[in-house]
Amino acid sequence: MMGYWGWGAGPWFGMWIIPVLVLGLILWMIFRGGHGVSHCGDRHSRQESAREALDRRYANGEISREDYQRMKQEIKS
């Protein structure tokens, strides 16, 4: 005679799936470090220094050369 789910498995055959999925989700969250979603790898895994932010802003044309030089001197002191 065939069981509820067929082949004599019974209604409890698939009950192991949910705990395995929950365990997998927990392990995934632990091993990804609990950080937010990162699309660019290491670039976003650490905070940008003041000098790096200044260099990036100058390279993107957000600030003038004079402002860049002045701010760079302020960062050094």
C-alpha positions in Angstrom: 0.0 0.0 0.0 1.3 3.5 -0.9 1.6 6.1 1.8 0.2 9.6 1.8 3.1 11.0 -0.3 3.6 7.8 -2.3 6.1 5.0 -2.0 5.3 4.4 1.7 7.1 7.6 2.8 4.3 8.9 5.0 3.3 12.5 5.7 6.5 13.2 7.7 8.9 12.5 4.8 9.3 16.2 3.8 9.5 17.7 7.3 13.3 17.7 7.3 13.4 20.3 4.4 12.3 23.3 6.5 14.9 22.9 9.3 17.6 22.3 6.7 16.7 25.5 4.9 16.6 27.5 8.1 20.0 26.1 9.2 21.4 27.0 5.8 20.1 30.5 6.0 21.6 31.0 9.5 25.0 29.6 8.3 24.9 31.9 5.3 24.2 35.0 7.4 27.0 34.0 9.8 29.7 33.4 7.1 28.9 36.5 5.1 29.9 38.4 8.2 26.6 40.1 8.9 27.5 43.1 6.6 25.2 44.8 4.3 25.0 43.9 0.7 28.2 44.8 -1.1 28.4 45.0 -4.8 32.0 46.0 -5.2 33.9 43.6 -3.0 36.5 45.0 -0.6 36.0 48.6 -1.6 32.9 48.9 0.5 33.9 46.4 3.3 36.1 49.1 5.0 35.5 52.8 5.6 37.1 55.2 3.2 39.9 57.4 4.7 39.6 61.2 4.5 42.4 61.3 2.0 40.8 58.7 -0.2 37.5 60.6 -0.1 39.3 63.8 -1.0 41.1 62.1 -3.9 37.9 60.6 -5.1 36.0 63.9 -5.0 38.8 65.6 -6.9 39.0 62.9 -9.5 35.3 63.1 -10.0 35.5 66.9 -10.6 33.4 67.7 -7.4 36.0 70.1 -6.1 38.5 72.5 -7.7 42.3 72.1 -7.7 42.6 74.9 -5.2 40.1 73.4 -2.8 41.8 70.0 -3.2 45.2 71.5 -2.3 43.8 73.4 0.7 41.9 70.4 2.0 44.9 68.1 1.6 47.0 70.5 3.7 44.2 70.6 6.4 44.1 66.8 6.5 47.9 66.6 7.1 47.8 69.0 10.1 
